[in-house]
Amino acid sequence: MKEDSLTTKLRIVLDASSHMVDKLSLNDCLHAGPSILQSIFGILLRSRLSKYVLIADIEKAFHQVRIQEKYRDVTRFLWLKDPEKSTIPENVIAYRFTVLPFGVSCSPFLLAITILMYLDLNPDDMNERIIQNLYVDNAMITTNREEELLKIYKSTKQIFERMGMNLREYQMNSITTRRKIPEADRAQSETVKLLGHQWNCTKDEITIKIPIPPDGIPTKREIVSFLASLYDPLGLLCPLIVPVKEIIQELWEAEVKWKEKVPEKILKKWESIKATFTETGHTFSRQLVNRYDYTSVQLIMFSDASERHFATTAYLHFQFDNIASTTKLIMAKSKVKPSKTNLSIPRLELMGIEIAANAAVTLVKELSLDKLNSIRFFSDSMIALYWVLKRKKLTKFVDNRVGKIHENIQILEKRKLKTLFHHCPTDQNPADIASRGSGMDKLFKNKLWFEGPEFLRKQEKEWPVKLEGTIEFPKQFREIIEKETKGTELTKRVKTAILTAVATSHTNQSIIRYTTARSLEKLTSTMTMVFRWFLKTFPNKDWKSKVFKELKTSKNDQINQRLITKDFILADHYIDYETKGGIMPKNLKLKKDERGVFRHPRNLDSSKLSNESKEPILLMRGHPLTSLIIRDIHRENVHIPASYMPGAVYQKYWVNKLGLEIRKVLKRCYRCKRQSGQPFSYPYAQNLPTCRTISATPFSQVGLDYFGPVSYTGAMGIKKKTWVLLITCLITRAVHLELVTDNSTITYLMALKRYFGRRGVPKTILCDNAPGFLLGNKMINDDIRNRHHSSDTLTTFLATKEIELKNITPLSPWQGGIYERIVGIIKNQFYKTVCKAELSYIELETIMIEVEAAVNSRPITTNPTTPDDPAALRPVDFLIPNINLAVPNDCDMIYQAKEGQIEKLTRKYHAALNCVLENLWSAWTKHYLLTIKESKQKRHNFSAIKPREGQLVLVNTEKMPRHKWPLAQIKKVLTSADGEIRSAYVKIKNKMLLRSVKHLIPLEIDNESENIESERIRDERVATAADEPTPIETQTEGERVCPNTVRKPQTAKNVLQHTPKRQTIPRTVKKPIDYVQLDRGFPVAGGECRGTSLKA
């Protein structure tokens, strides 16, 4: 039903896309044909370029094309003879179409190719104009002469009559010509549809309908549907939907489902956006200009980008001889930044220029304007413009975008169109509106949006400068950069800081980037190149700095230059330390050498100590350079443990409280954390789950597990295997055992059906992640969501009962400890009974039932020790309350019924049975719940870091050595009801897995969680060595600090192995160190040599 249709309101459409489950539809089996239709985008553009427009449509166009008889069976469909009767075979008849039906995917192509064929067979001057603006059954012809309209009407009418088609519903924006057209061929309303838009032909205005946002709290589907309801092929109102697109992207990133309500944090933003939609339509003039004697036309393209969007807008600039030029918006487009990407603003700006270039090619093709002579691109990003104009080899991403832009430029130049690039200010860039969005009130009154910036209405010499000249160094572009950067406060401050820092050794801000360097060698190389640049740039300068004088004299000695630079870095870090508030140590005897480096002389006369060890260089505690040097020493010595690090550092350097610095560096060592890092702390539940502390029907809350296989002797003495499905009640601890022949899903479902028939249907099932369980649960859940299936299968039965199925976190058996414990009891009881006996299947089933009865008869409360103590509760008491075993003593039972008193005694028995149940649950509450032992977990070392999304972790993997454990990223943390995080989804390569936080080892440093001082208690050895360091010599001068076994090339056999369980060093050295033993390894306090403990 199409209520807005002026001719055919009710249309019968063949739903050729409908299909049965897992079957193909008719449209799936038909080829839709190539797309030969004109684009709606192009037709709408061309409709705005002429003074007069004439439109018409073909009456019942599809039904004017007959189908060849041999193909008609493809369009068969079923119909009811009498709609008031039921759907029985006698009331159903099969029909087939003899003409093209509505709803078939190939119908548009067949109609279009038929019309094109007839036009080709009957040449006419009007044919080309018809083809140019024909879309399915809608025809449009444009002209600038009013007297031509009547001729167009007569000619098009005759052309389609020769095809056997009737062209009707003619409408045009000329009242005079409209009256000359017969009423039968004329549209009755002055407002008609122009390819989806409302066109008032009298006022010659087009109206774009704006949908009304959904009321209340919308779902994701409703918001997407609202966005799709705004029909705007030209994008003239695209700023309105920019914030809506942003919300939809946030919904996808938050993994909100189609029918889910919008989360509260997004709802507030949606409400503010919804409030901006105050109107239901926007009306504007169809014609871009009032006069058509313009001398030339330019296509003006603007592009811009924000943090979340990039956009382009297109304007046609008409120039006249005697009057001012006119500029009008003809097209706009905005796109959302791809999710899960970290694209910078300049790159997004470049993508904006790319879509502007793409749009320019499309516009030139669709407009076909003879007087179009140039295309100008405007952007407010100088970086993106420089990338486009430079055309050198850039990064892959930038190079691809620039390459595509130049391909489009070449296409335009082949059409003899001149392309120019301009830089414009942001406040004069209309594409900025499309990239940030706008409300209705502001947008509809925004002259910048609909008519472009003010400078377009001025002479071209007043426009922003065009970026031309040489491609390598555009003159105008360079002038713009200099103009924007020249004299700025930032430039002055940077230049002053650099020159002052280099010329003198006393500066308030160091030019050395200590925090960004990765090693001292890299830092030295970088600074050496900087100094060489200064010497090369100013060759005749008389340097006052001693550093530059030495560098200049050793111009050809690169090794000496590096030594000078290294000493400069060391001397500079003292100044930087004091500038940031540090105080030089006063309790040390310091000696300053000729290059400004402080050394700490040590009273040691040992021939084996090098001069650097006797007078080590002073490093300031807490300075980034100190951490950099310690990290280098740690890396050079194959990541030796913390206990060995002091001896390695003291070979050349002296650091006050070295132990703290070493722990700070090693805490951030990725390789060490990977090999010895601790997992996240697992918050074991302190309270029992609610389902285990509330009285309920036995087996209403159950846990499932398998054990086996168990061997038995089958027919002909063949050995076979079976498994046991264990079902335990989480409330009463009762057990139900089912034998299954295998652990497949089908067998699992059949065992559940037998269990349901004997124990009833539970409300909740808890199980682990065995493949059979997972697939079985999936089948059950699928049927819960699809209850319309009427088959009497097990899954339909389960769906009717609405069973809640829960799986524990993979590889976390402690979460199912309640049934794991029962498995141990059952296996222990079973193997004690069977021993080595060979049983048949019947015997095995009998023993399992006996074991089930024995386990269900076990006491779950304390056994009575005196006659006055209450009887011990057993699971069987809840299953069979009137059994002769373990019934509470304070209830009288009726064992014999006398003749004539059956009804009376039955009622009394029933009341007594209720009394038994009440007393059982009362005893369960008092004696069972109160006697459950509190959970006591073993204390393990764990990381102080809390798991969070985006964190890099190492996944503990069984049966795999630690160095091969995979890396993963936490994508989503799952919070339990008590607010604790016990599991998380991690992404390993392209797989998403659920893992317990107990199996995840963080590899990133969290400064708020990691407290260096807390490790002082666990690692007294390094702390003690830092308080009173003792010099050691483990090598000859020039060799690195490492035992002989470590100095071998790194292989899988000789890499240094270190155990985290170290002996604690006493706080005082009991014996002097014997340096003769140093050849065997590192000495430790007490005179023992630990070198022998290293494993090659």
N, C-alpha and C positions, 0 to 999 in steps of 0.2 A: 504494500500500500504506500503510494507516494502522494501525500496530501498536497504538496507544493507543485505537483505536475498540473499543467493547464490543459492537457489533452487526455492522457491515459493514466488515471489515478490508480487503478487496480491492474497489476501486471502479473501474469503467471510465469514464474521463472523456474527452469529446470535446475534443481540442485545437483549438478554433476560432480560436486566435490564430496558428497556424502558417501560414506562407505561403512561396511561392517568392521568389526574388530579384526585387526591384522589382515585386512583385505584391501585391494586397490579400488580407488574410485574411477569413474569414467574419465575425469580430467587427468588422472594419473596415467591412463592408457592412451590418451590422445596427445599428439604433438601440437603445441600452441601456435607454432609457426613463427617466423622471424618478425621482429618489430619493425613495421613499415609505416606506422602512424607518426604524424607530426607530434612534437612535444607540446604539452599544454603550456609549458614555460615560454616557448617561442611564440605561440599563437597569442598569448596574453601580452607579450612584449609588443608584437606588431600591431595589436589592436589599439595601442596608445600612440602610434606614430602618425596616424592619418586623421584628417578632419571628420570624415564620415565612415561609418561602419554599417554594414548590412549583414545580418545573420539569419539563418534558417536551419530547419532540421528535416531529415528524411522521415517520412511517415512509416512507422513499423519497419525500420530498415532491415533488421535481421530476417524478417519473414518475407522479404522481397527476393531472397536468394534461395533457390530450391536445391535440395540435396539429391545427388544421383541415386537412383533407386537401389543400386547394389550396396550403397553405404548407409541406407536408412535404418537398418537393424541396429546400428550402433546407438541410435537414440531411442531405443525402446524404453518404456516406463510402465508402471502398473497404475491402474486407476480403478476407483470404485464405481460400480454400476449405479448403486443406490447409496448415497452417503449416509442415509439414516439407518441402514442395516449394518450388521456386524461384519468384520473382515473375515469372511469365509471364502473358500475357493470359488464357490458359485457366484459370489458377488464381486469378484476381481476380474478385470479385463486388461489385456496388454495393448498399448498403443505405441505408435512410433511417429516421429516428426518427419514431415516431408520437406520442411523448410528449416533454415538455421534457427535453433532454439536460443533463447536467452539463457545464460548461465554456463554455456560450454566454452572452455578456454580457447578453442580455435575459432570461435565465431567472429571476433573482431578482425582477425587476419583475413578470413575468407570474405568478409564484407568489403574490407579495404582493397584486397586484390581484385575483387570483382569490379568495383568502381574504377580502379586504375586501368583495368583491361578495357572496359567500355570507353573510357576517355581516350585511350590509345587507339581504339578502333574508329573513333569519331573525332578527328582533329577539330579543334576550335581555339580561337584566341583566348577564350575564357578558361580553358582547361588548366593552364599553368597556375592561374590565380586561385582556382578551386583547390588544386592539389596542395598549394602552399599553406592553406589555412583550414584543411579538412581534418576533423578529428572524429572518428567513428561515424556517427550520423549527424554531426554538427558541422555546418559550413559557414564560413565567414569570408567576406570580401571587403577590402578597404579601398578608399579613394579620397582624393582631395577636391573632387568636382561633384557638386550636388546633382547636376544634370545627368551624370553618368549612372546614378543609382537605378533609375527606371530601366535603363538598358541592361544593367547587371541582373535585375530581377527577371526580365524576359528571357535573357540568354541562359541563365542557370535553370530556369523552369523548363525550358525546352531540352537542355542537355540531359537532365535527369528523367524527363518523360521518355526520351529515347531509350533509356535503360530500363524502363518499366517501373520507375520509382517516382514518388510524388514528393516534391520539395514544398514544405508548408511552413507556417508559423514565421513568416517574414517579419523582421523588425529592423528599424534603422533610426538614426537620430536626425532625420529630416521629416518634419511634419508634412510638408508639401508633397513630397514623393510618397509618403506612407498612405496618404489619402487616395492616391492614384492606383494603388494595388487593390485587387479585388478582396473583399472582406473574407472570403473563404480561405485565401492564402495569407491573410494578415493575422498577426498575433493580437489577441483581444486585450491584453494588458500592456501598459506602457513600461512595466517593470518585468524584465525577463532574465533568464539565466545566461550568463556569458561564461561558459566553461567553469561553472561552479560558483561564480560571483553574481551578485544581484546587480543588474544594469538598468538604470532608469534612463530610457532613451530620450525622454523629453528634456530632462535636466542634463543629460549626458554625464551621469555620475555613476561610479562603481562603489558598491558597498561590500566590505569584507565582514562576514559574520564572526563575532567573537563568542565562543561558548561560555556558559555559566559554570564556575567551579562547583564541584560537588559539595553538598552540605555535610555538616557534622565532621566526624573524624574519618577521613577517606582511607581507603586501602591503596596499596601500590597500584593495583589494576585500575582503579578509578582515576588516579593522577595521570597515569600513562594514557588512558582513554581521553582524558581532558586535553592533554597535549596534542594528541592525534586529531582531536575535533576541530582544531584551528586550521582551516584550509587556507593556506597562504603560499602558493607556489613561488611567487616573486620575493617573498621574505620581507615585505614592506613593514610588517609588524613584528619582526623577529626579536626586537629588544624586550617585548612583553613576555616571551617564553624563555628567555635566557635563565632567569632564576628558577623556573620550573624544571628546565633541563638539569640544573645543578642539584635540585632536590632529588630527581630521579636517579642521578648518578650516586648520590649519597645513600639512597635506598638500596641500590645494587651493591654498593660497598659494604653496607650493613647486613647484607644477605636477607633482607626482608622478603617474604614470599608474596605471591600475587594477591592472595586474599587476606593478608595480614594488615592490621591497622598500622598507620604511620606511628613510629615511636615518638615519645613525648618531646625529645630534644629536637626532632625534625618538625614536629607539629607546630611549634611556635613560629618557625620560619615560614611554614606553609600558610599559617593564618595571616601573617603580614603580607605575603604575596597575594593571597586571596582577596585581601582588602583593596588591592590596587585595581582589580577588575571591576570597574564601576559602570562600564558601558557594554552594550551587546553588539556593537558594530562600529565600523569606521568608514566614513564616506569621503571620497575624493574625486576630483575631476579626472575623467578618462583621458583627456587630451593633455599632453605634456606642454604644448605651447599653443598660443592663440593665433600665431601667424606661421605660415609655412614657406616664407620667402627667405629663410636663413641661408647664409652664405657658406657656412662650414659647421661641422659638428665634431666635438672631441669627446672621447670616452674617458671619464675621470674615475680612477679606482683608488679607494682608500682602504687601508688595512691597519689592524691594531690587535693587541692581545692584552689580556689581564691574567691573573693567577690561575683562573679556571677555564677561560674561554679565549678563542681567537676568532676574528671576524673580518669581513670585507663588505664594502658598500660600493655601488656603481651609480654614476650620475652621467647624464647626457648634457653636455654644455653646448647650447645653440648660440651662434654668433650672427648678428644682423649688421646691416650697413649703417642704419640711421638710429637705431635704438639700442638700449643696453642688452647685454647678453642674458640668457636665461639658463638656469641649471635646475634639473629635476632628478629626484631619486627614481631609478628604474628597477633596482634589484639590490638585495642584501642577503647575507648569509652568515650565520654564526655556528661555530662548532665547539663542542666541549673537549677540553684537554683529555687525552686518553688516560684512563685510570691506571693506577699502579705504575706510573711513570713520574720521573722527577725532572721534567723539562724546565729549563730556565726561561725567564721572560724573553730574552733575546731569541732563543730558539722558537718560542711560540710566536714571536713577532715575525720570524722568518717563515713559519708555517702560514701566517696570515698573508704574507706577500705571495706565497705559493698558491693559496686558494684564490687570491685576487687575480693572479696570472691565468689560472684555470678558467675562472669566470669570464675574464676578458676574451679569451679565445671563443668560449661558448656564445657570449653576447655578440661578438663580431659576426659569427656564423649565422645567428638567428635574426639579427637586426637587418642585415643587408642594406645598409645606408650608403648611398653613392657619395654623399658629401662628408663621410667620416674620414678624417685625414690623420689623426694621431690618437695615441692612448697614453695617458699619464698616470703613473703610480705614485701615490703619496703614502709615506709612513713616518711615524714619529720616533722610530728606532734607528739611530745612526749605526749601531753595531750590525743590525740585520741588513741595512742598505750597503754597508761596507763589504759584507760577505757577498752580496749579490754582484757588486761592481768589481770586486777584487779578482774573482774567478781563478784563484790559485787553489792548489790542493789543500783542502781543509779536512776536518774530521769527517768521518764517514757519513754521519747523520746530516751535517751541514752541507757537505758536498752533494749528497743526493738531492736535497731540497733545492740548492742553487742550480744544479743540473737541470731539474725539471722546470724551473723558472726560465732558464735560457732556452730550453726547447720550445716553450710557449712563445717566447719573444721571437724566435726564428720563424714560427708559424705566422705571427702577426706581420713580421717584416716581409715575408713572401707575398702577403696581400698588399704590400706597399704602404704599410701603416707605420708611422714613426712612433717609437716607444721611448718615453722619458721617465726618469725617476726623480722624485722631489722629496725633500724632508720638510715636514710641517709640524708646528707645535701641537701638543696633545689637546689643548683646549679648542683647536680648530680642526680636529680630526673626528668626523662623524662616526667612523668605525669604532671609536671608543665607546659610543653609546651601545652599539651592537655587542661589544665584548663584555660590557658590565651590566647591561639590562636597564630597563626604565619602566616606570609606571605609566598608566594611560594618560593621566592628567598632564604629566610633563611631556610625554612623547608626542601627543596630538598637537601640542602647541609649540613644538620644538622646530624652529625654522632651520637650524643647523642640520637636522636629520632629513627633512624633506627637500631642502633646497641647497644643501652644502654650505661650506664656510663662506664668510663674507668676501674673502679675497677673490673668489671665483667670479664675482660680479664686477671686479675691477679689471683694468688692463693687465695683460700678461706680464708686463715688466714689474708689476707690483706683486706678483705671485712669489711664493717661496722659491729660492734659487734651485735651478735644476742641476742635478749631479752629472756633469759631463766631463769632457777632457779625457786624459789618458785613463785607461782602465786600472792600471797599477796604482797610480797616485792621483785621483781626481782632485783637480785644483779647488773647485768649489767645496767639495766635501772636506778637504783639509782645512779650508777656511772656517767651515762651520764648527769643526772640532776645536780649532784654536779659539774661536769666538766663545764657545761654551766653557772651555777649560781655562782660558787665559785669565790670570788675575784672581782665580777663585781662592778662597781661604785654604781649601784642602791642598791645592797645588803648592801654595806658598809654604804651608806647614811641612809638607813632605820634602820639598827641596831644601828647606832650611835644616831639617833634621838630618838629611843625608850628608850635606856638605859639612855641617858642624861636627857630626859624628866621625867623619873620615878625617877631617883636618885636625881635630884634637881628640885627646883621650878622655876628656871630661864633658859628658853630655847627659842631658836629662832623659833621653830615650835612645836605647841601643838600636843600631841598624841591623843587628844580627837576630835572625828569627830562630831563637833556640827551640821554641815549642813545635815548630813545623818540621824541624830536621829529624831524620831517621837514624843518623849515625854521625859521629864526630868527623869521620872521613868525608862524608857527603857535605857536611857543613863547611869543612875546610876547603873543599874543592869549589863550592859555590862562592865563598868569600874571596878566594884567590882570583876567580874569574872577574868578580866585581872590581877588585883592586886593579887588575890588568886593564879593565875597561877605562878606569879613571886615568891610568898612566898613558893609555893610547889616545884618549880623548884630549888630554891636556899635556902634550909631550914637553912643552917648554915652561911649564909652571914650576916655580920655585917652592917646593913643598916644605912646609915647616914641621910637619909631623915626622917623627923619627921612623915610624913604620914605613911611610912612603919613601923616605930617603933610602932605607935598606932595600925595599922592593925594587927601587929604581936602579940601584947599584948591582943587584943580582937579577938583572932582567933576563939573562939567558940561562940562569940556573933555576929550573923549575922546582927541584927538590928543596933548595934553600928557601924559595918563595913560599912553599907550603909550610915549612917549619916556622917562618916568620908569621905567616897567617895564623897558624895554630897557637903560637904564643900570644898573638893579638887577641884571639878569641878567649884564651884563658885570662888574660889581663882585663879584658872587657867585662867578663862575667863578675869580677869583683865590684866594678863600678855599678853594674846593673843591679847587683845584690844590695849594695848600699842605697842606691836610688829608690829601691822598693821598700826601704825601711830596715834592711838587715844590718847587723852590727858585726864587725870583724872580731874574731875571738882574741881576747886579751891574755888568756892564760897559756898561750902557746908562744914558743920562741920562733918567730917568723923572720925569714930572710928574703928580701926582694931582689931579684936579679935585674940585669940591665934592661930587660924587655918588660918589666912590670909584673912578672909572675912570682907569686909568693911560694916559698918552700919552707918546710918544717924540718930543721936539722934534728937528727936523732942520735943519741949517745950510744952508738953501736960500732965497735971495732971488729968487724968480721970480714975476712978476706973473701968470703963467698957472697957477700952482699954487693950488689951493684951500686953505683953512685946514686942512681934514681931511687933505690930503696933506702939509702942512708938519708937522703934529703928529698922526700916525696913532695909532689906538687900539692898545694892546698886547694881543695875544692869546697865550695860553700854549701853547707847542708840546706836542702830544700830548693836549690836553684835547678832549673831545667837542664843546664849543662851537666850537673852532677849525675842526674838520672840518665842522661844520654850516654855518658862515659861508662857508668855501671852496666847499662844495657849492652853496650858494645863488648865489654869484658865478659859478660855472661854469655853472649852469643858466640864470641871467639873461642870460648872454652867449652863448647858443646853443651851449653845449658847445664852447667854444674849446679849442684844443690846449694842452698843458702849457707850451709855449714862450711863450704869450701870457698865461698865468695870473698870473705875478708882477706884471706891470704893472697888471692889474686889481685884485689884492688890495691893492697898496700905495697905491691911491687913498684908502683909509680906514683900513687896518689895517697893523700891523707884526707879523711872526711871525719868530722866530729859526729859521734853517734852514727857510725856507719851502718849498724844493724837495722835501724829504722829505714834508712835509705834503700838498703838491699831488699828488705821485705816489700817496700813500696814498689820497687821495680819488678821484682819477681811475681808480685801479685798481678801485674799487667802483662806478663809474658804469656803469649798465646800458646806456644808449644808446651810450656810447663803446665799450664792449666789443662791442656788437652790430655796430658799424661797423668796428672795427679790431682786434677780439680775434683771437688766434691759435688754431688747432685743437690738439687733443691731439697729443702726440708719438707718432708711429707707430714701434713697435719692429721695424725690419726684421730679418729672420732673419739671424743671423751664420753659421749652419751650414746645409748643404744638407739637405733632407729625407732620412730614412733610405732611402726607396724609390729614391732616385737614387744611392746610394752602395753598394748591394749588387748583386752580379751576379745576373741572372735572365734568363729567356727574353725575347728581344726582343718588344716590344709586350705585355708583361704589365702594365706600368704606362704608361698613355697619357694624352695630353691632346688635347682636341677644340676646334676653332674653325672658323668659316666665313670665307671671304673672297669677294668678288664684289659685284654680279653681273658676269658676263663675257658679252659679246654674241657671238652666232653667227648664221649664216644658215640658216634652216630651209627646209622645202619651199616651193616657189613664191617663193623669195627673201624670205620674211618674216623680219624681224629678231626674234630671241628672246633670252632671257636665261637663264643658268644660274649656279649657285653651286658653289663647291668646298668640300667638307668635308675639312678637314685633320686627320689623325690622326698625332701624333708620339709616338715612344717616349721616355719620360722618362729612360730609362737609357742607351740607345745613340744617341739623337738621330735615329733613323731616321724616315722620313716615309712616310705612305700617303695618297694623294689619291683622293677619290671625287667624281665629278660628280653633282650633284643638280639636278633641274629647278626646284625651289623650296625655300624654307626652312621648309616645314611640318613638323609632327611626324611624319606618316606617311612622308614622303620621308626624313626623318632616320632613322627606324627601319629602313626598307628599305636605306639606305646602310650602316647598322651591320651588317645581316645579310650584305650582300656582303663587307664588310670581315672579319667573323668567318670567313666561308668561306675567305678567302685568307690571313689572318694569324693566325687563332686567336682564342680568347676571352680578353680581358684580365681581370686581377683587379681593377683599379681604373681608373676613368675620371674624369678631371678636366676640367671645362669651365666656361664662364662662365654667365651668367644669361639667355641668349637664350630667348625664349618657347618655341621648339621644343625646346630642350634640357630646360627645366624640365618641360614637359608629358610629354616622352618619358621622362625620368627618373622622373616620378611614376607613369607607367604601368608601368615596370619594377619599381619598388619595391612597387606595389600587388600585382603578381603574385608577387613574392617572398613577400609576406605571405599570399597565397592560392594555394598550390601545388596545391590539389585540382582546379583546372581542368585538364582533360585535352586541351584543344585544342592544336594544333600551331602556335600563333602565335609570333611573335618574342618577345613579352614572357614567355610561358611558358618558352621556351628560355633566355632570360636569367635568369629566376628559378631555373631548375634549376642554372645555372652560378654563381649567387650573386655577381654582379658588384657591387662597391662603387662607388657613384656619388657623386662629390663636386662641389659647386659652389663657386666662389670667392665672396667677399663681393661683393654688388652694387656696381657702379661702382668696382671696384678692379682694373683690368686688370693692375697690376704683379704681382698674385698669380699670374697666368697668363703671366708673362713668357717662360717657356720655349717656349710655342707661339706667342706673339705675335712673338717673334724669328724663328721659322721661317716665319711668314706673310710677314714682310718679305722674307726670302730668296727664297721661292717667287714672290712677286709681281714682285720685281726680275728674276729669271731669266725668268719667263713673258713679261713685257712687252718685255724685250729681244729675245726670240725672235719674238714676234707683231708687235710694232710696230703698224701701222695695217691689217694684213691682215684681210680678212673671211674667216672660217673657217666650215666646216660643222661639225656636231656631231661627226662621226667624226674630222675633222682636229683639232678642239679636244681630244677625248679622247686622241688620239695624242700631241699635244704635251704634255699634262699628264703622261702616263706617262713621256715623255722627260725632262721637268723633274723628276719624282720620282726617276728613275734618276740624273740628274745631281746632285741634292741629296744623295741617299744615297751618292754616290761622293765627296762632299767630305771632306777630311781633318778629323778632330776632334782630332788631335794634331799636333805640329810635323812639317813635312815633312823628310825626311832631307837633310842638306847634304853628307855624305861617304858613301862606300860602306859604311862600318862602322856607320852609324847605322841603327837599326831602321826598318822601313817605317812610314809613317803609317797610323794606324787610320782606318777609314771605317765608317759605319753599315752599308754593304752587306756588309762582312766578317762581321758577326754574322748577317746574314740568309742569305747563301750562302757558307759558310766555304770551300768548294772552288772558288770562282770563280777564273779565271785572273788576277785582279787583286789586288794587295796582300796576298798570302799571306806569312806570316813565312818568312824564308829558311832557317831551321834545321830545316824539316820537308821530308822527301822525299815526293813524291807519285807515285802510280802512274798513268801515262798510257796504257800499252798492256798488254794481257793476252794472254799466249801460250796456245796451245791446251793444255789439260790442267792449267792452273794457275789456273783461274778462281776456284775456291773459296779457294785459298791466298792469292791476290792480293787477293781481296775482303776477307778478314779483315784482311790487312795494310793495305788501303786504309781500312777502318773504324777501325783503331787509329790510323793517321796522321791521320784526320779528327778523332778525339778529341784527338790531340796539338795539332792546329791550334786547336781550340776552347779548350783549356787555355791555350795561348800567347796567344790573342787576349784572353782575360779577364785574363791576367797583365799583358799590355801595357796593357789598358784601365785596370787598377788603378794601374800604375806611371806611365804616361805621360799618361793622360787626366785621372784624378781629381786628380793632383798639379799639373796645369797649369791647372786651372780658376781663373780670376781671382777674387780675393776681392770680395765685394759692397761697392761704394763708392757710397753714396747722397749726393746733394747735401744740403748743410746748409740747413735752412729754419728760420725762426722758428716756435716752437711754445710752447704754454702749459706751465707747470710743474705744472699741476693734473693729477692722475690721474683717469681716468674711474671713476665709481662709480654704482651704481643709485640712481635717484631724482633724478639731476642734471638741471638745465635746460640745454639746449644749443641752438645754432643749427646747422641742417643745411645744409651747403654744397650748393647745387643749381646744376647747370650750366644755362647759357642763361637765367639769371634774375639781375637785379641784386641786389646784396647786401641792400639794405634790404627786399627782398621774400622773402628766404630764410625758410622756415618755422621756427617754434619746435617743439621736441620735448622729451620727457622720456625719459631712459635707463631702460628697464624691466629689462634684463638684460644684463650684460657677459659676453662669451665669452672664456674663458681658454684659450690654446693649450697644447700639450704642454710648452713651455718655461716656462710660468707667466706669459707676457706677455699683455696684453689688446690684441687687434688689431681686434676688431669688437664691435658691441653692437646689441641690439634697442632701437629707439626707437619711441615712440608719438607719431605726428603726427595730431592730431585723433582720429579713431576707427580709424586704421590702424596696424598694427605692421609696421615695416620693419627690415631688417638693413642696417647701414651700417658702413663702416670708421671707426675712431676718427680717421682722417686727415680725414674730412669733417665731424667734429663739433667745434663751437667752444663751449667752456664759457662760460656767462654768470653763473655763481655764483662767489663768492670762497671760496677754501680757504686759511685762514690758515696752515695748516701747509705748504702747497705754495708759496704765493705769497710770495716773499721780496722785500720792497721794496728792500733793499740791493743785490740782484743787478741791479736795473735801473739803478743809478747809472752803471754802465759804459756802458750803451747810450744813456743820456740825460744826457749831461754838461751839456747846455745849461741845463736847469732847475736842476741842482745848482750850477752856477757862479753862476747868477743868485741862488740862495739864499744863497751865501756872501757876496757883495758886492752887495747889491741897489742898483740905481740908480733913483731916482724918475723917473717919466714921467707926462706929462699928455696924455691922448689925447682929451679932450673938455672941454666947458665944464661948469661945476658944475651938477649936477642931472641930467646925462645919464649913461647907463650906459656902461661901458667896452666899446667894440666899434668896429671900423672902420665907416666910413659905409656900405659895401656890406652889412654885416651888420645894420645898424640898420633896414633895410627889413623890412616884414612877411615872415614866413617863408612861402616858397612853394617849389615844387620847383626853381625857377630861381635863387633867391638865397640858399639855405641855405649856410652856411659849409662849404666843402670843405677838407679838410686831408689832406695826404699824410704818411705816417709816415716817409718818407725825408727827414730834415731835415739841414741843414748843422750842423756842430758849432761852437758858439761858442768862440772862444779864451778862455782863462782870464783874460786882462787886456783891459780896454777900450783899444783903440789910439787911438781918436779920441773927443773929446767929442761928446755927442749933440746934434744940431741940432734943437731943439724946433720950429723953423719947419716942418720936414718932417712933423711929427706929424699934420697934417691928412690925409695920405695913408694913414696906417696905423700899425702898431706899429713902433717902432724896434728894431733889434737891435744887438748889439755890433759895433763897427767902423763905426758910423755909417750902416749901410745901412738902408733902410726896406723892411720886408717887406709893407707894405700893398698894393703892386702885385701881389703874388703871390696874393692872395685872388681867388677866382673867384666872381662873383655867380651 
